[in-house]
Amino acid sequence: MNLHDEIRLMGDRALEASWKLATLTTRRKNDALRAMAVALDARRAPMRDANERDLAAGRAAGLSAAMLDRLELTDARIDGMIRGLREIAELPDPVGRCIGRRRRPNGLVIVKRRVPIGVVVIVYESRPNVTADAAALCIKAGNAVILRGGKEALNSNLAIAMALAEGGQAAGLPEHAVQIVGTTDREAVRELVRMDDRVDVVIPRGGESLIRAVVEQSRVPVIKHYKGVCHVYVDAGADLEMALRIVENAKCQRPAVCNAMETLLVHADAAPRFVPMLAEMCARRGVEVRADEAARALAPAFKPADEADWYAEYLDLILALRIVPDVRAAIAHINRYGSRHSDAIVTSDSAAARAFTREVDSAAVYVNASTRFTDGGEFGMGAEMGISTDKLHARGPMGLEELTTYKYIVQGDGQVRA
């Protein structure tokens, strides 16, 4: 069978599985998730063996230490996958939930009810634990899923997916509810994302180049974010000690994640006191600052910023800094240069906070808190598929609810339209 036919067969099987999944009770889905957790625990040895093959190939290919760390399946990470499956089983099921009801003058009762999306394709890189996390979220939301991981984790992903499928089917999950593409051929991705007659949505997880490649090839709707150019704006009259704590957390806690701050904006009235405080913190934490002329006048050790720095997602201990005259200038900067991900204001001025939250066009907007909270777990969703900077159909952290859509159920007693 050629690759085109093989991928289309996977789509056929996923579509059939999705119809069956949509009828499963919450209890059946939860039982399947718990059985998948048991299967993962029972198959630790083959998963570790498969992961060792991937790690050996990665070392031979010259993968960085950071990439090898993301790739490694330790016992603690296997424990995390197992725990994640069990936690998702405990989450409220969004499927079947009534989200609107109205009675029309003609007696029709119209109910808006949450239903599964159908068939979800997930294209991702590096971390094998995504295989378990993504599959579990899709199953709980009643969706069939086709997984396509990166070539560097192929053996690990296949071993995890095999355990998930075995455990799920033993507990009554439809066959082919969870499938994984077993080839590293890039053409497989192109075939997957062009099956608009079988696949309902594609979710890419990985670097900007992967996501753009998926979007450019896809005929299927894609939920995505390209990058996280997140901002913190320190307003006039802000509590500067609070501001410094927020800035340090947003930049330094995990600089290589999408919700880390990349650009700091400071009101001109706060800058004379705040910029020296910032300089001391950045020197202590090893943060390189690229600043405009006004900020460099206050901290000459900072490097000069250029236009490219305002667009940059450094994913590193590098920070762009700009002094702005007021909250309006901060909002304008964010809406021009930002990525619509996560942006924060630190202020004691309620009017400035209202303007910022109303006018900054981002998925998550914060007042007096770090951008690092943009995360499904931190938002109380229990788990997430990723972060979306789209406006349709999901925005921000994607949990179970964002893996559903809705339908209208209309109840009548013989009405016909005049």
Helices and strands as residue ranges (DSSP letters): H 3-21, H 26-42, H 44-60, H 65-71, H 75-90, E 98-103, E 109-116, E 119-124, H 129-140, E 144-148, G 151-153, H 154-170, E 178-180, H 187-193, E 201-205, H 208-217, E 230-234, H 240-252, E 261-267, H 271-285, E 288-291, H 293-298, E 303-304, H 307-311, E 318-324, H 327-337, E 342-346, H 350-359, E 364-367, G 371-373, E 386-388, E 396-398, G 401-403, E 404-411
